[in-house]
């Protein structure tokens, strides 16, 4: 082969000894923690020059979404933090000087140990952003330090679902799509989020599975997948679910044998749902009575039903956890819980994933849980939370820092912390400004990192090795495909080194990531060496196949041993909390006047080229929707004299933002939808920090009363 051919092959990024290009295997770790798609990284001279989906990977089979395809741009972003940084100006100025890792660790250890000595370990909180892979390690670090105040994105994502399932059935449930007759999806948008789900749903629909989607918007999933779309108002999912229960019970389309033997509180539940007749549900939710009846008839004729588990949309309301309990009740009254084709019980294996085998991850965390400490942040305000989640409820963190009650929180150790994930986020920013000490670890100098005293540079998944587990009983220990860029380090290495410099009595954590993984996998026959040598996820022999009704027969992990439609845990709480044992429905919006604030704003929906605020600064992706926009109905736009691209103001009782209007036929009249993550139009800034679900503490991001007007117009009149 002549030199010209080599140049052509090199330009075409064809691997081989002549081009010096090697294909190395890693995983995509940019977005949803449920997947970890296989990724082929083309590496030349120690640099990734191209990425593709791994065709032989058992999960994604070569497919990659827009986010995964931007992996190279993400890794080599010019905004990466290159070295540890120390604040050089006033907090919030964003002025830093480079320091060494040793200098950074001395600063951190000095401040944290001093605060611990002066005010106790509870005065230091530890907080993780969306990344899951290191969370068990940061949780253990907090406990070994002596603080109960470990928190994470779980305070706004997923954990309220876990709470609902645990109260009802004792453990999580997952829809068995492969065998379902009907897939009942309360909020579903796999073409923008959890993209691999779309492939399987299209296949199952072609095989005859029916799909019912309950969603305020007309999403691509509604257009491509739904047999019936129930277009409800935001936050009314619980009323729709209770209306379905009403019809199922009234028509006798329930499993009376399962109810009699395995359900607690059915009679009380049955009496409660009598009031949710189709006319009432239409008045509350906007779903036409005929459509509701047709959906329930379709469901009853195509059993079993698998109820879709959405990570956040349902629980991002002030009534979110109760709405979710109402959804899961449908699995109970139809006898579709712990059943093939219905909802299967599932237990966490590792890093928030269910793979069908057990590890010692929970023991790894809880064995270090400190005793005789003051209560974790949020415990008094949200009594259900700490018992179920085992974390502080971080939505109460700003209040506790600012008020100093019931005790002072003076420092935060953050990993990927993003204050913009909080409602009325200027409050948590104010709280961060008040801290005695704040350290943050991240890839980029985010708006949150700019408030820190010390900033530590983390690396990406391509620059580290880690354990990943997959559904179906598989696991792999990935290997780095390039060396960590600049002076960045893996998060778990930083955590282990912090344990050492803080002089914590935790030899295992100080020994590092791989030693901890060996501890957690000690009961399995597969070894770390085998997992590290594997090119693809390999089977774990201890994986237990699903056995229908096995969990049911041995008794659910609830106080009654049954599926609890009437929660005995909630019933035992003091009356002052005002929490209902039944999955009752309450209005999800705040208490503002519908005359003064006539629109319902919902945010948090996904876009195909970003994951929350992540990737908004990757130019090739930002180009898909460069400016923040608000979607409103065509009818509302005409009434307000608003046209495509006009600047509008959206305001609530706590704030206002200006952005472009996008009139759309996909939006219900009277509602406004906005994507989050744009710092120049921060929608979370105008959602009150008290707009929280009293059961879970979750923010009501998706049902807030607001006004809409053309920017520059006087307030009032046009709304």
N, C-alpha and C positions, 0 to 999 in steps of 0.2 A: 504494500500500500504506500503510495507516494505522499509527500508532505501536504499536497493540496487536498487529498482525500481526508487526511487526518484533521486538517483545519475545518473541512466541511462537517465531519462527524462531531468535532468538538463544538462547533457552532450550533449543531442540532442537538447537543447535550446527549449524545449516545454514549452509554457507559462502555468501558473496555480499557485494557492496559495501554492502548495507543493514545487514548484521549485523557487518561488519568482521572476519569469520572467513575465513581463507585456509587452503587445504590445501597443505601443503608436504611434499615427499618426502624421506625419510631411510631408514635401515635399522635393524633391531633388532640390537643388539650386546650383548644381555644374556647370552646363553648360548652354545651350541655354535658354535665357530669354523668349522664346515663349512657354515654356511647364510647368515647375514646376510639375513634375510627383509625384503622391502620393506615399509615402514611409511608410512602417511599420517598426518601430524601436523596436527591442526586447531589453528591458531594465532590467538589474538586478543590484541591489545595486547602482543605480544611474549611471550606465555605459551601453552604447550601446554594446551589444555583437553580434548583427546580424541585417542585414537589408534585406528587401524584397520589391518588388513592391507591392503596395496596390491593391489587386485583384478587389475591388469594386470601385476603383477610376474611375470617368467617363472619364478621359483623357488617362491614360496609361494602365488601365485594368490589372494591375499586372506586366506589362513589365518594365524592367530596362535595360539600356545600360551598357557597361563596366564601364563608369564613375560613374553612380549611384551606381553600386554594390561595388564601392570602397569607399563609403561614410564613413564607419567606420574607414578605414585606413586614410582617409583625416582628419577626426575630431581628431583622436588621433595621428596624426603625431608628431614625436619627435621634429619637427622644429617649432611647434607653439610658438608664442611669449607669455610669461607668465605674464609679468608685463610691465608697462610703462618704457621706456628706455630713457636715456639722453646720447648724444654723449660725449665720454670721451677722444678721441684722435682727430687727424686731420680729417677733413671731407673726407670720402672715406676709412678710415682705418677699419671701421666696429667695432670700440671699443665703448662699451656702458656700463653704469652702471644702475642698477634698481633704479627707483624712484617711489614715490607714485603718484596716480592720481592727488591729490591736487597740488603737486609740478610740475607735467607736465602742468597742466592747468595754473598755475601762470606764468611759462616760456612762454607758448603760448600767453597768454593775454598780457603780458608785451611787447614782441617783436612785435606782430601784431598791437597793438594799438599805439606803438611808430612809426612804419613805416607808419601807417595811418596818424598820426599827422604830420609827416615830409614830406611825398610825396603824400598823398592822398590815399583813399581806393583802387584806381585802381592799386596801387603798390603791392597789394596782390592778387594773383590768387588762385582759388579753383579748384581742379581737381579730377575727379572720374575715376576709372578704369571701368572694364566691368560690375560690379554689378549694377543692375537697382533699387533694392528695396529702396535704400536710396537716389537716385539721386535728386528727387524733393526737398528733405529736404536740401541737400547740396547746391542745386541751390538757394533755399530761403535764406540759411545762407549767401551765397556770396552777394546776393542782399541786405539783411538786414545790412550787414557790409558796404554796399555802393559801392561794386565793381561790374562792369559789366563782370569781368573776371572769369566767371564760364566756365569750359570746361570738357569734358568727352571723353570716348572712341568713342563717336559719331563723333569725328573729323576724325576717320578712319573706322567707322563701321555704316552702315545703313543710316545715315542721308543724304548722297548724293542721295539715293533712294527717300527719302521724298522730297528732293529738286526737283528732276526730276518730280515726280508726282504732286507736288504743282505748278510747272511752267506750266505743261501740263493741269492738270485737277482740280487743286485747293485743292485736298486732296489725301491721299494715296489710293492705290488700292490693292486688295487681290484676288488671283485666286480662283474661285469657282470650286474646283476640283470635288465636288459631282455631278455637272450637266454638266460638260464640255464634248464636243465631242472630242476635241484635247487639250492636255496639252503640251504647247510649253515651254520647259525648257532651258533657257540659263544658263548653269552650274547647275548641280543637283547631289547630292551625299548623299541621306538620310540614306544610310547604315553606314555612318561615322559621319554625322552631322544631327540634327533634325530627329532622328531615327524613331520617331512615324509616320512621313510622309510616310515612306516606306511601312508601313502596309496598309495605305489607298490607296496609289498608286497601289500597287499590286492588291487590291480588285477592284479598278476602271478599271484597265487594263483588268482584267478577265471579267468585265461587258461590255467591248467593247470600252472603251476610248482609243484613240490613243495617243502615247507619242513620241514627237520629242525632242531629247536632242542635244544641241549645246555645245560642250565641247572639249578642246584640248586633254584631257586624255580619256582613256578607263576606266571608273570607274565601280564599281559594279552596279551603276544605269544604265549605258549604257548596260551592259551585261544582266541585269535582267528585265529591264523595257522598253528600247527604241525600238520602231518600226523602227525608223530611227535615226542614229547618224551622225550629221554633225561635223566632227572633224576639227575644225578651228584652226588657229594660235592664240596664246594669244593676247587679246586686239582687236580682229577684229570682235567682236560680233555686233558692230554697223553696219559694212559693210554687215554682213549676214542679219541683220534685214532690212536694206535698200534694199538689194537685194530681200528679200521676199516681201517688199512693192512694189517694181518695178513689180514683176510678178503678184501680186494680182491686181494691178491697170491695168496693160497691158491686163490681161485676164478678167477684169470686175468682179472679185470676191470680190467686196467691197459693202458696204452698202451706196448707194448714198443718200438715204433719210436721214439717220443719219448724213452723212457728210454735206449735204446741210443745215440742221437745227441746228446742234450742234457742228460743227468743224470749227475752224478758221485757215486759212492759208493753206488749202488743195491744192490750185492751185500752190502755191510756192513750197510746199512739193513735189507735183507730178512732177513738172519740175525738181526739184533737184534729185529725185531718178531715173530719166531716165538714168543717167550715171552709175547706179549700175545694169547693165545687168549681166546675169550669168557668162559670161567670165571674166568680170571685177572683180566680187566677187571672182571667183576662183583665179585670180591673186593676190588679196589682202589677202584673208583669207585661201587659200588652200583647201576650200570646193569645190569638183567637181561640175561642172555645172549641170550634170545629177542628182546628189543627191539633190542639192538645188531645182531643178524643181520638183523632186519627192516629196520632203517634202512639198512644197507649194500646190501641187495637193492633197496630203493627208489631209492637213489642211483645204483646201477649201471644200473638200468633207465631212468633219466631223466637221461642226460648231455646237455650238460656240467654239471659242478658248479661253482658259485661259492661259495667259502668266505667267510663273513662276517668282516669286519675290525672287531672291537670295539676301541675306543680304549684302554680300560684293564682291563676285567674279567679277561681272561685273564692279563695280565702283572702283576697285583697279587698275585702269589704268589712264594714263594722259588724256585719252579721255573718262573716265568712265561715267561721268554723261550724256554726249551727247550720248554715246552708249545706256545708259538706256532709255533716251528719245526716241531714235529710236525704242527700243523694245516696249515701251508703245504706240507708234504711231500705231503699228499693231492692238491694241485693238480699236483704234479710227476708222481707215479706214474700219475695218470689222464690226463696230457697236457693238462690244462686250464689250465696257466699260459701266458700270452700267447696266449689263444684267445678268440674270440667266445663269450660265454656262460659263460666261466670267470673267470679272474683276469687283468686287464689290467695291464701295467706302467704305472706313473705317476710323473711327475716333478713336483716342486714348481714352481709358477709364481710365486706371491707369497704371503707371509704364511700359509704352511702350507696353501695351496690349490692344487689341480691344475685348470688351466683349458685345457690343450692348447696353450699357447704359452709361449715362453721370455721371461724378463726377466733383468736383471742383478743380481737381489737377492743371490745367493750371492757374486758378484764384489764387490758393494757391501760385504759383510761381510768376506770373506776377504782382500781387497786391503789391509786395515788390520791384519791379524793380526800381532801382535808376534813378533819372532824372538829367540831366545836368552833366553827367560824360564824361570823355574822352572816345573815341571809344574803344570797346573791341579789344583784340589782334586779328589780322588778318583781321579786317574790311576793311581797305584800300586795302589790297592785294587781298582779295576775297570778292567783294562787294555783291555777291548773298548770301553768307554764313550766315552772322549775321541776315539778314532779315528773312531767312527761319528757320535756326536752333535755333536762339535766344541764342547762346553760342559764346564764343571765338573760333576761329579756332586754336586749339592747335598746328597744324603743323607749325604755325608761331611763337610759343612761344619761342623756342630756339633762333631764330634770334633776337627777341625783347629783350630778356634778355642779350644776348651777345653784341648787338649793342646799346642798350639803347634808341632806337627810335621806335615810336614817344615819348615814355616816359619810365621811369624805371619800371621794375617789379622786386621787391626785395625779395618777399617771396611767398611761395606756401604752401597751406594747401591741402595735398593729402590724398585721400582715395583709397587704392588699386592701387596707381599709379605704372605704369610699364614703365620705360623709354625705354625698349626694343621693345615697340610697335611702336616707332617712326622710320622713315627712317634715315639712317646714325646716329644711336642712340648715337654714341660718342659725337655728337653735343649737344643733350639734356642733356647728362651726364655732359658735360663741363658746360652747363648753370646751372644745379643744383648745381654744385660745386661753382659757382660764387655767388649764392644767399646769402643774409644776414641771411635768416632763412628759414628752410624747416621742416615741420612736416608731417609725413606720418602715416596713420592708415592701419593696415594689420593683417592677421593671421600669416604670416611668415616673417622672416627677409630676405626679398628679396634683390636682388642687388640694387634696388631703395631705399628701406628702409635703407640700409646700408649707404646711403648718407645723411640721415636726421639728424637734430639736436635733435628732439624728435620723438620717435616711440610709437604709441598707439596700444594696442592689441585688435583686434576685435574678434567676435565669429562667429560661423557658424549658418546656418538656424535652425539646430536642437536645438540650445541653445537660441532661441529667438522666439517671436511671431510676425507675420506680416500679412498684408492684401495681398491676392492674388486674381486676377480676371481671368476668363477663358472665352474663346469663347463660344457662346451659352447662355450668360447671367447668369453666375454663379460666386459666390465669396465665400471666406472663410477667417477667421482670424485664422491663425495657432497658436498653442501653443507650447512652448518649451518642448522637451521630456527629456532633461537633463538640469541641471544648467550650466551656462557659466563656461567653464574650466578656472582654474587659476584665474587671475584677468581680463580676457577679458570682454568686454562689447559690446552690439549691436551697430552698427554704428549710428543708429538714436538717441540712448541715448547719445552717444558721441557728436553728432551734437547739440542736445538740451542743453547739459551741456556747450558746447563751446559758444553757444549763450548767456548763463548766465554769464560765466566768462569774456566774451568780453563786457558785459554790453550793449547788443544790445536792442534797443527798439522794441522787437518782443515778446510780451507776449505769443502768440499762439505757436511759435516754442519753447520757453522756457518751455512751459507746457508739452512737450514731444510728443512721437509718437502717442499714442492713442488719445490724444486731437486733433492732426492734422488730423488724419483719420476721426474722428467724424465730423470735419469741412468739409472735402472733400465729405463725404457721406450724408450731411445734407438734400439733396433733395430726398433721397431714403427712401422707407418705411421699408427696411430691416435695422436692428439695429446692432451696433457693438456687443452687447450681443448675438444676434442670430448667428452672424457669428463666434463668439468665441466658442459658444456651439456646433457648427456643427462638425460632424466627417468628412463629405464630403462637397465639394462646393455645396451651395444651390442656387436655382433660385432667381434672383432679379426681382421683379414684373415689374419694369420700363423698362425692356429690350424691345427694339422696334424691331419687325420682319423686315426683309429686304423687301422693296417694290421696285420692278423693275422700273427703270427710274424715281423714285421720285426725286433724286438729279438732274437728267438731266432736268426735267420739271421746277424745281425752279431756274435753272441756276447755272452753276459751279462757284466756288469761284476763278475765274480768272478775270482780268480786262475786258475781252470781255464777260464773262458769258458763254463761250464755251470751248470746248477742244481745246487747243492752240497748233497746230503743229508749228506755228510761234509764239514764245513767245514775247508778248508785254513788259513783264518785262525786258527781256534781251535787247530788241531793245531800251529801254529807257536809258540804261547805256551809259556812255561816250565811245566814239569810242576807246579811248586809251587802254581799256581793251581787245579789239579784240575778243569779244565773239559773237557767231553766234546765232541769234534767231531761226533758223531751227536746227534740230538735225543732224548737219553735221558730217561727219566722218573725223578724222585726225589720222595719224599714232600714235600708243600708246607708242612706244619705245622712248628712249632718242635719242639725236643727235649724238651718237658715231658712228664711222665707222663700217659698217657691215663686212668689211674686217678684221679690227683689233679685233672686238668683234662679231664673227659670230653667236653666240647662243643667243636665247631668254630665259632668266631665268624667271620662275614664281614661286611664293611662296605664302603661306597663305592657301594652301589646308588643309583640315582637316584629322586627323587620328582618328581612333575609340577610342583610349584610352587616349586622352588628349584634353584639350580645351585651344587653344592658348598655352601659356607656363604653364598654370595651370595643375597640376597633374604630371608634369615631374619628380617630386621628390618622387612620390608614387611608391615604389619599384615593387609592383605587376603589375602596369600598365607600368612602364618604361621598364619592362622585355620584353614587346611585340615588342619594337623597341629601344633597349638600346643605340644604337649609331646613330648619325645623318648620313643620307645618301642622296645622290643626285640621282634621277632617270633620266636616259637618254636613248635614243633609242638604240636598238641593232645595227643598222647600224652605228650610230655615235661611239658607243663603239668599234666596229670592226675597224673602220677607224683610231681611235686614239690609238688602241692597249690597250684598257682598259678592264679589266675583273672584274667579281663580287668580291667585297671586296677590290679592289685596292684603295689606297689613291690617291685622285685627288685634284687639286686646281681649284676653280672657282674664277675668278677675274673680277672686273669691274673697271671703272676709279677711284672709291673712296675706293676700298678695295679688300681683298681676304680672302678666308677661305679654309681650307683643311678638307676633310671628305671622307667617304667611297663611292665608286661608286656602283650603283645598276642598271645595264643595264636591260631594261624592254621592252617587246613588247607592253606595254600600252601607250608609250610616242611617240609623233610625232618626226620625224627626225628634227634636228635643234633646239630643245627645251630641256630645263633642268628644272625639277621640284624638289623643295626641301621643306620639311616640316619645319615650323618655330618653335621657342620656345626653341631650344637647345642653352644654353648659351656658350657651348664649340665650337659651329659653328654657330655663330649668323648671319644669312643671312641678317637681316635688316641693319647690320653694313656696308654693301657694296652697299646699295641703296641710292643714293644721296638725301640729304634733300631738294633739289630743284626739285626732280622728282615728281612734284605734278600736279594735275588736276587744270587748271586755273579757272574752274567754281566752283568746290567744295572745293579745297584745299586738296583732298584726295591723299594719296601716291600711286604711280604706282607700287605697290608691285608685280604685276603679269605680267609685261612686261619690262624687263631690259636687255639691251645688255650685254653679258659677253663672257669670254673666258673659255675654259675647257682644262686641260692638266693633264697628270699624274704628281703627286707630285714629285718634284726633277728634272724634265726635264727643260731644258732651255726654256725660253719664245720664242714663235714664232715657225714656222715650222710645228708642229704637229696639230695646230688648223685647 
